[in-house]
Amino acid sequence: MNIDWLSVAAFVIVLIFFIIIYKLQKKEVSFTGIILGALAAGVVIGIIFSGHTSWVMPIGKIYVSTLNAIVSPLIIVSILSSITSLGSMKQLKGIGLRSILWLLMTTLLAILLSMGLGLTFGVGRNSYLSLEGIDAQNFQSKVVPFTQVLIGFFPRNVISDIAEENTIPMILFAVLIAVSYIMAANENHEKVEIFKKFIEAVKEIIFKAVDFIISLTPYAVLTLIATATGNGISRAGIIWSLLVLLIVSFIAFAFDMWVINAVLVKVFAKLSPFRFFRKILPAQIVGFSTQSSAGTLPISTEILVDKIGIAPKVANFTAPLGTTIGMPGCAGIWPVLIAIYGINGLGIHYGIKDYILLAVVSLFVSLGTAGVPGTATITTASVLTAMGLPLELIVLSIPISAIADTGRTATNITGAMVAAAIVGRKENSLNDKIFNDIEINDSVETEVIQDSLEEVPVGAGCRL
């Protein structure tokens, strides 16, 4: 048996870098800094050992497989936890349904926006992606009648759906069980309370597993980038394509936050968009600065009640729900742009039907994978898996993901606050006198932002 000693040498050097990464993590060096360092090291190793990374490649593949394995249980437990927390059928039918509807509506609009921008700017075009072991022909769409696509949305056998990674049937099954729990809890809460406790316990365990997998990201970046570079990725092409992806994503974030949401606020909440955005600015700044949707909740709910004039029963329900359902930045714009990046970069032919399916899948996924560590990673993995696209695309986008997370989080927060305003109006729980008469003093605004920045843990939102 012939041994490729250059591949062995590359493997040894990668192990040395693994030790360095581990020590940096122990010293609590910035996660983003470690990832960027791993990226640079991967490129250098790939160039030096071009064509000799066969011993390195399996490590990255194992990470991708592990990430894929956690997606299905995470989808199910996230939906069960989110919907069962609504408490009662009355709450589900009233504020609950309206909140879910408008949170999903903001996400749907973000999906359509990102799809339009991604196709217009040709995200990923001319990047000539070449991923180890991946043949673009394997991802060409098969012609399937629309009726079959529709039937495929509904669960047949939950075990086979999980095994076959059928995302939408899993989501619908979880919704069915969650709603059934609420109905049963209304009749005899004590009898089914153990189910809720079980779900929360499982969620805690799954989230810990996700935390662990995300912590391994720098190691995966190093090996996958080394393999990709060593196998002939056009380095200039991919760097430029990632820059285009980042720019387009921020165009999408800005347009979604201040144009689409302005129309929603004006038409459905019947509020002045300029006054509304000026009042929620502290929450946007905190979200942008800390990348923490959940951590920004104290300031966002306070603004919704004290500055926008929304009743606490609506603000305290819709805003927190917005960290678990919807999330237009993490679950709408980003996964769609990554998918289009891969479609163009791998030269896959997608027709109108395929893009419609991509939009539907992204919307369903937004219902089931939000509010967890590494939300952007999980939602993107879910969408790519459902569409049959390679998960390696996530790793390629990691170098810009940390930057994009600032815009993603601000977009999530804005969408949730807009949804709360609309629900408040529809529920007759919005005080126009408070909204129109109370001005935010600049010094108070600055103090609120500073206090929030000190209290909010950095990176608890979408960050990879």
Helices and strands as residue ranges (DSSP letters): H 5-26, H 31-48, H 57-84, H 89-91, I 92-96, H 97-121, G 136-139, H 146-152, H 158-163, H 167-187, H 189-215, H 217-230, H 235-255, I 256-260, H 261-267, H 273-290, H 297-303, I 304-308, H 312-321, I 328-333, H 334-345, H 352-368, H 375-387, H 392-426, H 432-437, H 442-455
